Amino acid sequence: MSKLSYKTVSANKNTVTKEWVLVDADGQTLGRLASKIAMLIRGKYKPNYTPHVDCGDNVVVINAEKINLTGKKWTDKSYIRHTGYPGGQRSLTATEMFEKDPTRLVEKAVKGMLPKNILGSALYRNLYVYAGAEHNQTAQTPKVINLNDLK
């Protein structure tokens, strides 16, 4: 027998099956939540994971205002940005950013765990974060998933 009876399957844009997943962030720790969401968006929980293809799911996160940060991160963790002008470095603590928009904490945490390239930008567009329990993706009928069941 000259041919192998098994082959490595490499997913591409046409063979990927994307699903909609709903994640409840109520009572979850920010970093642990973000790492599992990043793996869902990346597609690492799927058997046909391919590193260079967007084979992950679309993730809807609700109750972003009910996340937890451990230790003194609410006051000590700072988010730094630069305006582009000389002396334009600005920083916000986690509490200040949370008061402005609680969804930005989750978005920044997940974005930092995605690849820093064109694929990472495309994957980031599969994330939808909402502060409350209502979301705009009801037409897609997302499947509710428990993050504690994922490893």
DSSP file (Angstrom, degrees, kcal/mol; ACC not computed):
  #  RESIDUE AA STRUCTURE BP1 BP2  ACC     N-H-->O    O-->H-N    N-H-->O    O-->H-N    TCO  KAPPA ALPHA  PHI   PSI    X-CA   Y-CA   Z-CA
    1    1 A M              0   0    0      0, 0.0     0, 0.0     0, 0.0     0, 0.0   0.000 360.0 360.0 360.0 115.1    0.0    0.0    0.0
    2    2 A S        +     0   0    0      2,-0.1     2,-0.3     0, 0.0     0, 0.0   0.693 360.0  72.3 -89.3 -19.8    1.7    3.1   -1.2
    3    3 A K  S    S-     0   0    0      1,-0.0     2,-0.2     2,-0.0     0, 0.0  -0.716  81.6-118.9 -99.7 147.6   -0.8    5.7    0.1
    4    4 A L        -     0   0    0     -2,-0.3    -2,-0.1     1,-0.1    -1,-0.0  -0.579  12.7-143.4 -77.6 145.0   -1.2    6.7    3.7
    5    5 A S  S    S+     0   0    0     -2,-0.2     2,-0.4     2,-0.0    -1,-0.1   0.486  82.7  53.0 -89.4  -1.5   -4.7    6.0    5.1
    6    6 A Y        -     0   0    0      2,-0.0     2,-0.3     0, 0.0    -2,-0.1  -0.971  63.7-172.2-132.4 148.8   -4.7    9.2    7.2
    7    7 A K        -     0   0    0     -2,-0.4     2,-0.5     0, 0.0    -2,-0.0  -0.978  30.8-109.9-137.8 150.3   -4.0   12.7    6.4
    8    8 A T        -     0   0    0     -2,-0.3     2,-0.5     1,-0.0    -2,-0.0  -0.699  35.1-138.2 -78.8 125.7   -3.6   15.9    8.3
    9    9 A V        -     0   0    0     -2,-0.5     2,-0.6     0, 0.0    -1,-0.0  -0.761  15.7-165.1 -90.7 125.2   -6.6   18.1    7.7
   10   10 A S        -     0   0    0     -2,-0.5    40,-0.1    40,-0.0    39,-0.1  -0.948  15.7-137.9-110.9 119.2   -5.8   21.8    7.2
   11   11 A A        -     0   0    0     -2,-0.6     2,-0.3    37,-0.4    44,-0.1  -0.386  22.1-176.4 -74.2 151.2   -8.8   24.1    7.5
   12   12 A N    >>  -     0   0    0     -2,-0.1     4,-1.1    41,-0.1     3,-0.6  -0.816  45.8 -84.3-135.1-178.2   -9.3   27.0    5.2
   13   13 A K  T 34 S+     0   0    0     -2,-0.3     3,-0.1     1,-0.2    -2,-0.0   0.793 125.7  47.7 -60.7 -29.4  -11.8   29.8    4.8
   14   14 A N  T 34 S+     0   0    0      1,-0.2    -1,-0.2     3,-0.0    -3,-0.0   0.779 113.5  44.6 -84.0 -27.0  -14.3   27.6    2.9
   15   15 A T  T <4 S+     0   0    0     -3,-0.6     2,-0.2     2,-0.0    -2,-0.2   0.495  86.8 108.8 -97.4  -3.3  -14.2   24.5    5.2
   16   16 A V     <  -     0   0    0     -4,-1.1     2,-0.7    -3,-0.1    40,-0.1  -0.527  55.6-151.9 -77.6 137.3  -14.4   26.3    8.6
   17   17 A T        -     0   0    0     -2,-0.2     2,-0.4    38,-0.2    -2,-0.0  -0.918  15.4-165.7-109.4 107.5  -17.6   26.1   10.6
   18   18 A K        -     0   0    0     -2,-0.7     2,-0.3    39,-0.1    39,-0.2  -0.734   5.0-170.1 -94.7 140.2  -18.1   29.2   12.8
   19   19 A E        -     0   0    0     -2,-0.4    39,-2.9    37,-0.1     2,-0.5  -0.773  24.3-115.9-120.9 167.2  -20.6   29.2   15.6
   20   20 A W  E     -a   58   0A   0     -2,-0.3   123,-2.8   120,-0.2     2,-0.4  -0.927  32.8-169.8-105.5 129.4  -22.0   31.9   17.9
   21   21 A V  E     -ab  59 143A   0     37,-2.9    39,-3.1    -2,-0.5     2,-0.5  -0.957  12.1-149.9-124.9 136.7  -21.1   31.5   21.5
   22   22 A L  E     -ab  60 144A   0    121,-2.7   123,-2.4    -2,-0.4     2,-0.4  -0.929  14.0-171.1-108.8 127.5  -22.5   33.4   24.5
   23   23 A V  E     -ab  61 145A   0     37,-3.1    39,-2.5    -2,-0.5     2,-0.6  -0.970  14.1-147.1-121.0 131.1  -20.3   33.9   27.6
   24   24 A D  E     -a   62   0A   0    121,-0.5   123,-0.2    -2,-0.4    39,-0.2  -0.877   7.6-168.7 -98.2 120.4  -21.5   35.3   30.9
   25   25 A A    >   +     0   0    0     37,-2.5     3,-1.6    -2,-0.6     2,-0.4   0.287  38.2 136.7 -91.6  10.1  -18.8   37.3   32.7
   26   26 A D  T 3  S-     0   0    0      1,-0.3    41,-0.2    36,-0.1     3,-0.1  -0.433  83.6  -7.7 -65.1 116.6  -20.7   37.5   36.0
   27   27 A G  T 3  S+     0   0    0     39,-2.4    -1,-0.3    -2,-0.4     2,-0.2   0.504 100.6 136.5  78.6   4.9  -18.2   36.8   38.8
   28   28 A Q    <   -     0   0    0     -3,-1.6    40,-2.7    38,-0.1     2,-0.3  -0.557  59.6-113.7 -85.8 149.5  -15.4   35.8   36.5
   29   29 A T  B  >  -d   68   0B   0     -2,-0.2     4,-2.6    38,-0.2     5,-0.2  -0.658  27.3-127.0 -79.9 137.7  -11.8   36.9   37.0
   30   30 A L  H  > S+     0   0    0     38,-2.3     4,-2.7    -2,-0.3     5,-0.2   0.894 101.7  42.8 -58.1 -50.7  -10.7   39.2   34.1
   31   31 A G  H  > S+     0   0    0      2,-0.2     4,-2.1     1,-0.2    -1,-0.2   0.901 116.5  46.5 -67.1 -41.2   -7.5   37.4   33.0
   32   32 A R  H  > S+     0   0    0      2,-0.2     4,-1.6     1,-0.2    -1,-0.2   0.894 114.7  48.6 -67.8 -39.1   -8.8   33.9   33.2
   33   33 A L  H  X S+     0   0    0     -4,-2.6     4,-2.3     1,-0.2    -2,-0.2   0.934 111.9  49.3 -61.7 -47.9  -12.0   35.0   31.4
   34   34 A A  H  X S+     0   0    0     -4,-2.7     4,-2.5    -5,-0.2    -2,-0.2   0.857 108.0  52.7 -65.2 -36.6  -10.0   36.7   28.7
   35   35 A S  H  X S+     0   0    0     -4,-2.1     4,-1.7     2,-0.2    -1,-0.2   0.897 111.7  45.4 -68.8 -37.9   -7.6   33.8   28.1
   36   36 A K  H  X S+     0   0    0     -4,-1.6     4,-1.9     2,-0.2    -2,-0.2   0.886 113.3  50.0 -71.5 -37.3  -10.5   31.4   27.5
   37   37 A I  H  X S+     0   0    0     -4,-2.3     4,-2.7     2,-0.2     5,-0.2   0.908 109.3  52.4 -64.9 -41.0  -12.3   33.9   25.3
   38   38 A A  H  X S+     0   0    0     -4,-2.5     4,-2.2     1,-0.2    -1,-0.2   0.881 109.2  49.3 -63.0 -37.7   -9.2   34.4   23.2
   39   39 A M  H  X>S+     0   0    0     -4,-1.7     5,-1.9     2,-0.2     4,-1.6   0.859 111.1  49.9 -70.4 -33.6   -8.8   30.6   22.8
   40   40 A L  H  <5S+     0   0    0     -4,-1.9    17,-2.0     2,-0.2    -2,-0.2   0.926 113.0  46.0 -66.3 -44.5  -12.5   30.4   21.7
   41   41 A I  H  <5S+     0   0    0     -4,-2.7    15,-0.5    15,-0.2    -2,-0.2   0.880 113.9  49.1 -65.5 -37.4  -12.0   33.2   19.2
   42   42 A R  H  <5S-     0   0    0     -4,-2.2    13,-0.6    -5,-0.2    -1,-0.2   0.789 110.0-124.1 -73.3 -28.2   -8.8   31.7   17.9
   43   43 A G  T ><5 +     0   0    0     -4,-1.6     3,-1.5    -5,-0.1    -3,-0.2   0.659  63.4 140.2  95.1  18.0  -10.4   28.2   17.5
   44   44 A K  T 3 < +     0   0    0     -5,-1.9    -4,-0.1     1,-0.3     5,-0.1   0.650  66.2  61.0 -73.4 -14.3   -8.0   26.3   19.7
   45   45 A Y  T 3  S+     0   0    0     -6,-0.6    -1,-0.3    -5,-0.1    -5,-0.1   0.499  89.5  90.2 -86.6  -2.9  -10.8   24.2   21.2
   46   46 A K  S X  S-     0   0    0     -3,-1.5     3,-1.1     1,-0.1     9,-0.0  -0.672  77.8-133.1 -94.9 148.2  -11.7   22.8   17.8
   47   47 A P  T 3  S+     0   0    0      0, 0.0    -1,-0.1     0, 0.0    -3,-0.0   0.747 105.0  54.4 -71.4 -21.5  -10.2   19.6   16.4
   48   48 A N  T 3  S+     0   0    0      7,-0.1   -37,-0.4    -5,-0.1     2,-0.1  -0.064  77.1 156.4-102.3  34.3   -9.5   21.2   13.0
   49   49 A Y    <   -     0   0    0     -3,-1.1    -6,-0.1    -5,-0.1    -5,-0.1  -0.379  18.6-175.2 -61.6 131.3   -7.5   24.2   14.4
   50   50 A T    >   -     0   0    0      3,-0.3     3,-1.6    -2,-0.1     5,-0.3  -0.996  22.0-141.5-129.9 125.2   -5.2   25.7   11.9
   51   51 A P  T 3  S+     0   0    0      0, 0.0    -1,-0.1     0, 0.0     4,-0.0   0.785  97.5  45.2 -62.0 -30.7   -2.9   28.5   13.1
   52   52 A H  T 3  S+     0   0    0      2,-0.1     2,-0.4     3,-0.0   -40,-0.0   0.298 103.1  75.9 -98.9  11.6   -3.0   30.8   10.0
   53   53 A V  S <  S-     0   0    0     -3,-1.6     2,-1.6   -11,-0.1    -3,-0.3  -0.939  82.5-119.4-125.0 143.7   -6.8   30.6    9.5
   54   54 A D        +     0   0    0     -2,-0.4   -11,-0.1     1,-0.2   -12,-0.1  -0.644  55.8 145.5 -77.0  88.6   -9.7   32.3   11.3
   55   55 A C        +     0   0    0     -2,-1.6   -38,-0.2   -13,-0.6    -1,-0.2   0.200  35.1 105.2-113.0  14.4  -11.4   29.1   12.4
   56   56 A G        -     0   0    0    -15,-0.5   -15,-0.2   -14,-0.1     2,-0.2  -0.178  69.8 -97.1 -88.1-176.8  -12.7   30.3   15.8
   57   57 A D        -     0   0    0    -17,-2.0     2,-0.5   -39,-0.2   -37,-0.2  -0.549  30.8-106.5 -97.7 162.7  -16.2   31.2   17.0
   58   58 A N  E     -a   20   0A   0    -39,-2.9   -37,-2.9    -2,-0.2     2,-0.5  -0.818  41.4-153.4 -85.6 125.4  -17.9   34.5   17.3
   59   59 A V  E     -ac  21 127A   0     67,-2.4    69,-2.5    -2,-0.5     2,-0.5  -0.890  13.9-166.2-112.9 128.0  -18.1   35.3   21.0
   60   60 A V  E     -ac  22 128A   0    -39,-3.1   -37,-3.1    -2,-0.5     2,-0.5  -0.959  10.2-162.9-109.8 122.1  -20.7   37.5   22.7
   61   61 A V  E     -ac  23 129A   0     67,-3.4    69,-2.7    -2,-0.5     2,-0.3  -0.919   8.5-174.3-109.2 126.1  -19.8   38.5   26.3
   62   62 A I  E     +a   24   0A   0    -39,-2.5   -37,-2.5    -2,-0.5    71,-0.2  -0.761  59.8  32.3-115.1 164.9  -22.5   39.8   28.6
   63   63 A N    >   +     0   0    0     69,-2.4     3,-1.5    -2,-0.3    68,-0.2   0.893  61.6 160.1  59.1  45.7  -22.4   41.3   32.1
   64   64 A A  G >   +     0   0    0     66,-1.8     3,-0.9    68,-0.3    67,-0.2   0.707  66.7  66.2 -69.4 -18.4  -19.0   42.8   31.6
   65   65 A E  G 3  S+     0   0    0     66,-1.3    -1,-0.3     1,-0.2    66,-0.1   0.538  93.4  61.7 -79.9  -3.4  -19.6   45.2   34.5
   66   66 A K  G <  S+     0   0    0     -3,-1.5   -39,-2.4    65,-0.2    -1,-0.2   0.086  75.9 123.5-109.0  22.5  -19.7   42.2   36.9
   67   67 A I    <   -     0   0    0     -3,-0.9     2,-0.3   -41,-0.2   -38,-0.2  -0.365  51.3-134.8 -79.0 163.5  -16.1   41.1   36.4
   68   68 A N  B     -d   29   0B   0    -40,-2.7   -38,-2.3    -2,-0.1     2,-0.4  -0.887   9.5-159.4-117.5 149.3  -13.5   40.7   39.2
   69   69 A L        -     0   0    0     -2,-0.3     5,-0.2   -40,-0.2     2,-0.1  -0.994  22.7-131.5-122.5 136.6   -9.9   41.8   39.5
   70   70 A T    >   -     0   0    0     -2,-0.4     3,-1.3     3,-0.1     4,-0.1  -0.458  63.7  -6.1 -86.7 159.0   -7.7   40.1   42.1
   71   71 A G  T 3  S-     0   0    0      1,-0.2     3,-0.3    -2,-0.1    -2,-0.1  -0.290 121.9 -32.3  65.5-141.7   -5.4   41.8   44.6
   72   72 A K  T >> S+     0   0    0      1,-0.2     4,-2.8     2,-0.1     3,-1.0  -0.015  96.2 120.5-101.9  28.2   -5.0   45.6   44.3
   73   73 A K  H <>  +     0   0    0     -3,-1.3     4,-1.4     1,-0.3    21,-0.5   0.777  61.6  69.2 -67.6 -25.2   -5.3   45.6   40.5
   74   74 A W  H 34 S+     0   0    0     -3,-0.3    21,-1.7     1,-0.2    -1,-0.3   0.862 118.9  20.2 -60.2 -33.4   -8.3   48.0   40.7
   75   75 A T  H <4 S+     0   0    0     -3,-1.0    -2,-0.2    19,-0.2    -1,-0.2   0.750 129.9  44.1-105.0 -30.3   -6.0   50.8   41.9
   76   76 A D  H  < S+     0   0    0     -4,-2.8     2,-0.3    17,-0.1    -3,-0.2   0.793  88.8  89.3 -90.8 -29.6   -2.5   49.6   40.8
   77   77 A K     <  -     0   0    0     -4,-1.4    17,-1.5    -5,-0.3     2,-0.4  -0.533  60.8-167.3 -73.2 129.2   -3.1   48.4   37.2
   78   78 A S  E     -E   93   0C   0     -2,-0.3     2,-0.6    15,-0.2    15,-0.2  -0.941  17.8-148.0-122.7 143.2   -2.7   51.2   34.7
   79   79 A Y  E     -E   92   0C   0     13,-3.4    13,-1.9    -2,-0.4     2,-0.4  -0.942  22.3-160.6-108.0 115.8   -3.6   51.4   31.1
   80   80 A I  E     +E   91   0C   0     -2,-0.6     2,-0.3    11,-0.2    11,-0.2  -0.807  16.5 165.4-106.1 136.8   -1.1   53.6   29.2
   81   81 A R  E     -E   90   0C   0      9,-2.8     9,-2.7    -2,-0.4     2,-0.4  -0.901  24.6-136.1-137.6 168.7   -1.7   55.2   25.8
   82   82 A H  E     -E   89   0C   0     -2,-0.3     7,-0.2     7,-0.2    -2,-0.0  -0.995   5.1-150.9-132.3 135.2    0.0   57.9   23.8
   83   83 A T        -     0   0    0      5,-2.0     6,-0.1    -2,-0.4    -1,-0.1   0.721  46.1-113.5 -76.2 -21.0   -1.7   60.8   21.9
   84   84 A G  S    S+     0   0    0      1,-0.5     5,-0.1     4,-0.1    -1,-0.1   0.256  84.6 105.3 103.6 -11.3    1.2   61.0   19.4
   85   85 A Y  S >  S-     0   0    0      3,-0.1     3,-1.8     1,-0.1    -1,-0.5  -0.655  87.0 -82.9 -97.0 157.7    2.3   64.5   20.5
   86   86 A P  T 3  S+     0   0    0      0, 0.0    -1,-0.1     0, 0.0     0, 0.0  -0.373 119.2  10.7 -59.8 132.9    5.4   65.1   22.6
   87   87 A G  T 3  S+     0   0    0      1,-0.1    -5,-0.0    -2,-0.1    -2,-0.0   0.734  92.0 132.2  71.4  22.0    4.7   64.6   26.3
   88   88 A G    <   +     0   0    0     -3,-1.8    -5,-2.0     2,-0.1     2,-0.5   0.088  19.9 133.0 -97.9  23.9    1.4   63.0   25.3
   89   89 A Q  E     -E   82   0C   0     -7,-0.2     2,-0.3    -6,-0.1    -7,-0.2  -0.635  32.2-177.4 -77.9 125.7    1.5   59.8   27.4
   90   90 A R  E     -E   81   0C   0     -9,-2.7    -9,-2.8    -2,-0.5     2,-0.4  -0.913   5.5-169.5-122.2 148.9   -1.8   59.3   29.3
   91   91 A S  E     -E   80   0C   0     -2,-0.3     2,-0.4   -11,-0.2   -11,-0.2  -0.993   6.8-168.4-140.6 148.4   -2.7   56.6   31.8
   92   92 A L  E     -E   79   0C   0    -13,-1.9   -13,-3.4    -2,-0.4     2,-0.1  -0.976  21.9-126.8-129.4 144.6   -5.8   55.4   33.5
   93   93 A T  E  >  -E   78   0C   0     -2,-0.4     4,-2.3   -15,-0.2     5,-0.2  -0.412  34.4-104.5 -80.4 168.9   -6.2   53.0   36.4
   94   94 A A  H  > S+     0   0    0    -17,-1.5     4,-2.2   -21,-0.5   -19,-0.2   0.868 122.2  53.4 -62.9 -35.8   -8.5   50.0   36.0
   95   95 A T  H  > S+     0   0    0    -21,-1.7     4,-2.1   -18,-0.2    -1,-0.2   0.920 109.2  47.8 -64.9 -43.7  -11.1   51.8   38.2
   96   96 A E  H  > S+     0   0    0    -22,-0.2     4,-1.8     1,-0.2    -2,-0.2   0.907 114.1  46.2 -65.2 -41.6  -11.1   54.9   36.0
   97   97 A M  H  X S+     0   0    0     -4,-2.3     4,-2.7     1,-0.2     7,-0.2   0.886 111.0  53.3 -67.5 -37.4  -11.4   52.9   32.8
   98   98 A F  H  < S+     0   0    0     -4,-2.2    -2,-0.2    -5,-0.2    -1,-0.2   0.879 108.1  50.4 -64.4 -38.3  -14.2   50.7   34.3
   99   99 A E  H  < S+     0   0    0     -4,-2.1    -1,-0.2     2,-0.2    -2,-0.2   0.873 113.1  46.3 -68.3 -36.6  -16.2   53.8   35.3
  100  100 A K  H  < S-     0   0    0     -4,-1.8    -2,-0.2     1,-0.2    -1,-0.2   0.968 140.2 -16.8 -67.7 -53.4  -15.9   55.2   31.7
  101  101 A D    >X  -     0   0    0     -4,-2.7     3,-1.2    -5,-0.1     4,-0.5  -0.792  53.8-160.7-157.8 106.7  -16.8   52.0   29.9
  102  102 A P  H 3> S+     0   0    0      0, 0.0     4,-0.8     0, 0.0     3,-0.5   0.730  90.5  64.6 -65.9 -20.0  -16.7   48.5   31.6
  103  103 A T  H 3> S+     0   0    0      1,-0.2     4,-2.4     2,-0.2     5,-0.2   0.792  88.9  68.0 -72.6 -25.2  -16.6   46.7   28.3
  104  104 A R  H <> S+     0   0    0     -3,-1.2     4,-2.6    -7,-0.2     5,-0.2   0.812  92.7  58.9 -66.8 -29.4  -13.1   48.2   27.5
  105  105 A L  H  X S+     0   0    0     -4,-0.5     4,-1.9    -3,-0.5    -1,-0.2   0.941 110.8  41.0 -62.4 -46.6  -11.4   46.2   30.2
  106  106 A V  H  X S+     0   0    0     -4,-0.8     4,-2.4     2,-0.2     5,-0.2   0.914 115.3  51.5 -68.0 -42.3  -12.6   42.9   28.7
  107  107 A E  H  X S+     0   0    0     -4,-2.4     4,-2.6     1,-0.2    -2,-0.2   0.923 111.9  45.7 -62.2 -44.9  -11.8   44.1   25.1
  108  108 A K  H  X S+     0   0    0     -4,-2.6     4,-1.8     2,-0.2    -1,-0.2   0.878 112.3  51.6 -66.9 -37.1   -8.3   45.2   26.0
  109  109 A A  H  X S+     0   0    0     -4,-1.9     4,-0.5    -5,-0.2    -2,-0.2   0.917 114.6  42.0 -66.1 -42.3   -7.6   42.0   27.9
  110  110 A V  H >< S+     0   0    0     -4,-2.4     3,-1.2     1,-0.2     4,-0.3   0.911 112.2  53.9 -71.2 -41.5   -8.7   39.8   25.1
  111  111 A K  H >< S+     0   0    0     -4,-2.6     3,-1.1     1,-0.3    -1,-0.2   0.856 103.8  56.8 -62.5 -34.2   -7.0   41.9   22.4
  112  112 A G  H 3< S+     0   0    0     -4,-1.8    -1,-0.3     1,-0.2    -2,-0.2   0.696 105.4  52.2 -69.0 -17.8   -3.7   41.6   24.2
  113  113 A M  T << S+     0   0    0     -3,-1.2    -1,-0.2    -4,-0.5    -2,-0.2   0.389  95.4  85.3 -99.0   2.3   -4.0   37.8   24.1
  114  114 A L  S <  S-     0   0    0     -3,-1.1     6,-0.1    -4,-0.3   -75,-0.0  -0.619  94.8 -81.1 -97.1 161.9   -4.6   37.6   20.3
  115  115 A P        -     0   0    0      0, 0.0     2,-1.2     0, 0.0    -1,-0.1  -0.282  35.7-126.5 -61.9 147.1   -1.8   37.6   17.7
  116  116 A K  S    S+     0   0    0      4,-0.1     2,-0.2    -4,-0.1    -4,-0.0  -0.525  79.2  74.1 -94.7  66.8   -0.3   41.0   16.8
  117  117 A N  S  > S-     0   0    0     -2,-1.2     4,-1.7     1,-0.0     5,-0.1  -0.824 103.0 -68.9-154.6-167.7   -0.8   40.7   13.0
  118  118 A I  H  > S+     0   0    0     -2,-0.2     4,-2.0     1,-0.2     5,-0.2   0.874 129.5  53.7 -64.7 -37.5   -3.5   40.9   10.3
  119  119 A L  H  > S+     0   0    0      1,-0.2     4,-2.5     2,-0.2    -1,-0.2   0.897 106.1  53.2 -64.1 -39.5   -5.1   37.7   11.5
  120  120 A G  H  > S+     0   0    0      1,-0.2     4,-2.0     2,-0.2    -1,-0.2   0.877 107.8  50.7 -63.0 -37.7   -5.3   39.0   15.1
  121  121 A S  H  X S+     0   0    0     -4,-1.7     4,-0.9     2,-0.2    -1,-0.2   0.894 111.7  47.5 -65.9 -39.9   -7.1   42.1   13.8
  122  122 A A  H  < S+     0   0    0     -4,-2.0     3,-0.4     1,-0.2    -2,-0.2   0.883 111.9  50.3 -68.3 -38.1   -9.6   39.9   11.9
  123  123 A L  H >< S+     0   0    0     -4,-2.5     3,-2.0     1,-0.2    -2,-0.2   0.873 102.7  60.5 -66.7 -36.8  -10.1   37.7   15.0
  124  124 A Y  H >< S+     0   0    0     -4,-2.0     3,-1.4     1,-0.3    -1,-0.2   0.789  93.7  65.0 -63.0 -27.5  -10.7   40.7   17.2
  125  125 A R  T 3< S+     0   0    0     -4,-0.9    -1,-0.3    -3,-0.4    -2,-0.2   0.587  89.8  67.9 -72.2  -7.7  -13.7   41.6   15.1
  126  126 A N  T <  S+     0   0    0     -3,-2.0   -67,-2.4    -4,-0.2     2,-0.5   0.299  83.8  92.7 -90.5   8.9  -15.4   38.3   16.2
  127  127 A L  E <   -c   59   0A   0     -3,-1.4     2,-0.4   -69,-0.2   -67,-0.2  -0.896  49.8-178.8-108.6 130.7  -15.7   39.7   19.8
  128  128 A Y  E     -c   60   0A   0    -69,-2.5   -67,-3.4    -2,-0.5     2,-0.4  -0.977   7.2-171.7-129.6 116.7  -18.8   41.4   21.0
  129  129 A V  E     -c   61   0A   0     -2,-0.4     2,-0.4   -69,-0.2   -67,-0.2  -0.920   3.0-175.9-115.8 133.7  -18.8   42.7   24.6
  130  130 A Y        -     0   0    0    -69,-2.7   -66,-1.8    -2,-0.4   -65,-0.2  -0.975  24.0-144.7-128.7 142.2  -21.9   44.2   26.4
  131  131 A A  S    S+     0   0    0     -2,-0.4   -66,-1.3   -68,-0.2   -65,-0.2   0.879  83.4  41.3 -72.9 -38.6  -22.0   45.7   29.9
  132  132 A G  S    S-     0   0    0      2,-0.3   -69,-2.4   -69,-0.2   -68,-0.3  -0.129  97.9 -92.6 -98.5-165.7  -25.5   44.4   30.7
  133  133 A A  S    S+     0   0    0    -71,-0.2     2,-0.3   -70,-0.1   -71,-0.0   0.636  98.6  83.9 -86.3 -14.8  -27.4   41.2   30.2
  134  134 A E        -     0   0    0      2,-0.0     2,-0.3   -72,-0.0    -2,-0.3  -0.649  56.7-179.9 -90.0 146.8  -29.0   42.3   26.9
  135  135 A H        -     0   0    0     -2,-0.3     3,-0.4   -73,-0.1   -73,-0.0  -0.947  34.9-127.7-141.7 163.2  -27.1   41.9   23.6
  136  136 A N  S    S+     0   0    0     -2,-0.3     3,-0.4     1,-0.2    -2,-0.0   0.388  92.4  79.7 -92.1   2.2  -27.8   42.7   19.9
  137  137 A Q    >   +     0   0    0      1,-0.2     3,-0.6     2,-0.1     4,-0.3  -0.084  49.9 116.9-102.2  34.6  -26.9   39.2   18.6
  138  138 A T  G >   +     0   0    0     -3,-0.4     3,-1.2     1,-0.2    -1,-0.2   0.805  69.7  63.3 -70.7 -27.2  -30.2   37.4   19.5
  139  139 A A  G 3  S+     0   0    0     -3,-0.4    -1,-0.2     1,-0.3    -2,-0.1   0.790  99.0  54.5 -67.3 -26.2  -30.9   36.8   15.8
  140  140 A Q  G <  S-     0   0    0     -3,-0.6    -1,-0.3  -121,-0.0  -120,-0.2   0.536 101.8-138.7 -82.9  -5.7  -27.8   34.6   15.6
  141  141 A T    <   -     0   0    0     -3,-1.2  -121,-0.2    -4,-0.3    -3,-0.1   0.950  21.7-148.2  44.7  69.5  -29.1   32.4   18.5
  142  142 A P        -     0   0    0      0, 0.0     2,-0.5     0, 0.0  -121,-0.3  -0.348  10.9-118.2 -67.8 146.0  -25.7   32.1   20.3
  143  143 A K  E     -b   21   0A   0   -123,-2.8  -121,-2.7    -2,-0.0     2,-0.3  -0.721  27.2-123.7 -85.2 125.7  -25.1   28.9   22.2
  144  144 A V  E     -b   22   0A   0     -2,-0.5     2,-0.4  -123,-0.2  -121,-0.2  -0.532  32.8-169.6 -72.2 131.0  -24.6   29.5   26.0
  145  145 A I  E     -b   23   0A   0   -123,-2.4     2,-0.6    -2,-0.3  -121,-0.5  -0.954  20.1-136.9-126.6 142.8  -21.2   28.1   27.1
  146  146 A N    >   -     0   0    0     -2,-0.4     3,-1.2     1,-0.1     4,-0.5  -0.881   8.6-157.7 -99.0 118.5  -19.9   27.7   30.6
  147  147 A L  G >  S+     0   0    0     -2,-0.6     3,-0.8     1,-0.3    -1,-0.1   0.748  88.4  67.5 -69.3 -22.1  -16.2   28.7   30.8
  148  148 A N  G 3  S+     0   0    0      1,-0.2    -1,-0.3     3,-0.1    -2,-0.0   0.733  94.5  58.4 -70.4 -19.5  -15.6   26.6   33.9
  149  149 A D  G <  S+     0   0    0     -3,-1.2    -1,-0.2     2,-0.0     2,-0.2   0.711  92.0  83.6 -79.5 -20.4  -16.1   23.5   31.7
  150  150 A L    <         0   0    0     -3,-0.8  -114,-0.1    -4,-0.5  -105,-0.0  -0.550 360.0 360.0 -81.8 148.0  -13.3   24.5   29.4
  151  151 A K              0   0    0     -2,-0.2    -1,-0.1  -115,-0.0    -3,-0.1   0.473 360.0 360.0 -89.4 360.0   -9.7   23.6   30.4
